[in-house]
Amino acid sequence: MSVEAPGAARPAARRFAGPGGQREGRYRTPPAIRRRRAARRSAGYVLLVALSGVAVYPFVWMVLTSLRPRDTVFSGGFVPDQLTFGAYTRAWSLLDFPSHFMTSVVVTALTVVVVLALATLAGYSFAKLHFPGKQVIYVVLLSTLMLPATALILPLFLQMKNLGLLNTRQGLILVYIGVSLPFAMFLMRAFFETLPDELIQAARVDGAGEFRIFWRIMLPLAAPGVATVVVFQFLTTWNEFLLANTLLQNTALLPLQPHLFTVTRSQHATDWTLMCAALTMSVLPIVLVYVRMQKRFVAGLTLGATKY
């Protein structure tokens, strides 16, 4: 009987040679389990491809319809035999596209900037600071998310009328900010709560003020959350229809999406190529913003899945 000396290294686990002389580990997944895993993985891939096709098909149809002649919209094949860009030139000139496009850019940009600034400050305050009435104020702001948008139309209309902001872009921007701020604040609070409090305590020991801690330390670490808010807010504001169509009665002041709905509808016929060309140009900014911020956006969506 042999006794191992204290601290002596134990021999490595023995590996047995399998068929063909290749060494295999001590534990090996049975073939039946590997086949089941491969089958589940393949079924998942097939499901994802099918769902992607369902999501992409309307966009592809819209682009192809904008490139086909007007008389072959419903008579030709899925892919047009002849491609033409005439609908894009007609949409650019006949629909006053540049003017309403710039209106959407200005309204969306101002809304995103103001909502982002207020949401990051409020989110940091609710997540890391202590002040009287903190929970009550947070619950009141959060309760506004339960109200449907249609229930706010009449009160907002009357309020904008009393303030003299009805039928103005400034009033529309203020409404967008007020409606969007609670959700953006809720998101930023969730992101700031994932950051360790030790960073704030160390900065306070070094003499940093609260705003400097927020601006120089916490906000850069919350960059994925900022990107998530920017993408969500950009998509919501750019595609918003109901509030703009209600609060702006002057069609010259309408953003792009309500304007396209107003000018492309007809009682007798719809110019599908013109409408699809205008819609294709209107979604380009959304695609560019998402592609530009895709990595940070995905990181922001998955940030809450782990704990520090």
C-alpha positions, -999 to +999 in steps of 0.1 A: +000+000+000+015+033-011+009+066+007+011+098-013+033+125+002+015+157+013+014+182-015+023+157-042+008+163-076-018+137-086-015+120-120-035+134-148-068+117-156-063+088-179-077+091-214-087+060-233-081+055-270-113+052-289-119+037-324-092+047-348-066+053-321-079+088-313-079+097-276-112+106-261-120+124-228-134+106-198-169+120-203-185+120-237-221+130-247-240+100-259-248+100-296-286+100-290-284+133-270-261+149-296-287+140-323-315+155-303-296+187-297-287+190-334-324+184-343-335+212-318-309+235-332-319+229-368-356+234-359-347+267-343-328+279-373-357+270-396-381+289-373-358+320-373-355+319-411-393+316-415-399+345-391-372+366-408-389+360-441-423+371-428-407+403-414-386+411-445-413+403-472-433+436-468-402+457-471-389+438-502-424+440-518-424+478-511-390+483-527-398+462-557-432+479-562-415+513-562-392+501-591-419+486-614-440+504-640-474+517-628-494+494-649-477+462-637-482+465-599-507+436-596-503+420-630-466+413-632-445+388-613-430+394-579-397+407-594-405+432-621-392+425-656-383+462-661-369+485-634-376+522-634-368+550-609-395+573-622-416+569-591-388+583-569-384+615-590-422+620-590-424+615-552-395+639-546-412+667-567-449+661-565-452+653-528-430+682-516-408+655-501-377+676-491-397+701-470-416+675-449-385+654-447-366+682-430-396+688-407-393+652-395-356+655-391-359+687-370-388+674-349-372+640-343-337+654-335-350+679-310-372+653-293-345+627-291-319+652-276-343+666-250-357+632-240-323+617-237-309+646-216-339+645-192-342+607-191-305+602-182-306+628-154-339+615-140-328+579-144-295+585-125-314+604-098-339+577-092-313+549-093-284+564-073-296+594-053-318+597-022-343+625-018-377+629-002-407+615-021-384+596-045-406+565-047-439+584-049-426+605-078-413+575-096-446+556-092-466+586-104-444+589-135-444+552-141-482+551-139-485+573-170-473+544-190-505+526-184-526+552-202-533+544-238-523+570-264-559+574-276-571+585-242-546+614-242-557+629-275-585+651-262-567+664-231-536+672-251-556+689-278-574+712-253-542+719-234-523+729-265-552+751-275-552+769-241-515+774-243-516+788-278-494+760-291-520+742-313-510+738-349-473+746-342-442+725-344-431+737-309-463+723-294-459+690-312-423+686-299-434+694-263-461+667-266-436+642-279-413+649-251-439+646-224-454+614-238-420+597-243-401+608-212-415+583-186-406+553-206-371+566-214-366+575-178-377+540-168-351+524-192-322+546-180-330+540-143-328+502-150-294+507-167-280+529-140-290+504-113-268+478-129-237+499-123-219+494-089-223+520-062-186+516-053-177+538-083-198+566-069-185+562-034-148+563-046-155+594-067-171+612-037-141+603-016-119+620-043-140+651-040-161+648-072-195+665-073-227+647-082-229+661-117-193+653-124-198+618-112-228+615-135-211+631-165-176+617-163-181+582-147-217+569-148-229+582-182-201+567-203-207+533-185-243+536-195-236+540-232-255+509-242-286+522-224-282+556-241-280+539-275-312+519-266-331+550-257-319+569-288-330+541-312-363+535-295-370+573-293-360+579-329-382+551-342-412+562-322-409+599-331-401+594-368-430+570-374-455+588-351-488+595-369-518+600-345-506+630-324-491+648-354-522+644-375-544+656-347-524+686-334-513+699-367-542+710-389-520+729-414-507+703-438-477+724-446-465+718-410-469+680-410-440+656-406-432+632-433-453+602-423-487+620-418-480+640-449-475+609-470-508+595-457-526+627-465-513+631-501-512+595-513-548+585-504-575+589-530-612+582-533-608+566-567-573+551-571-540+548-553-507+554-570-489+524-554-455+530-571-455+567-559-465+557-524-440+529-521-412+551-535-420+578-509-422+552-481-389+536-492-371+570-490-388+577-456-374+545-440-338+551-450-330+573-419-343+545-397-321+519-414-291+542-411-296+549-374-301+513-365-270+501-386-249+529-370-259+520-334-266+483-338-238+470-315-246+493-287-283+487-291-280+450-288-256+454-258-282+476-242-309+450-247-288+422-231-273+443-203-300+434-178-294+397-183-263+397-161-255+410-126-223+427-116 
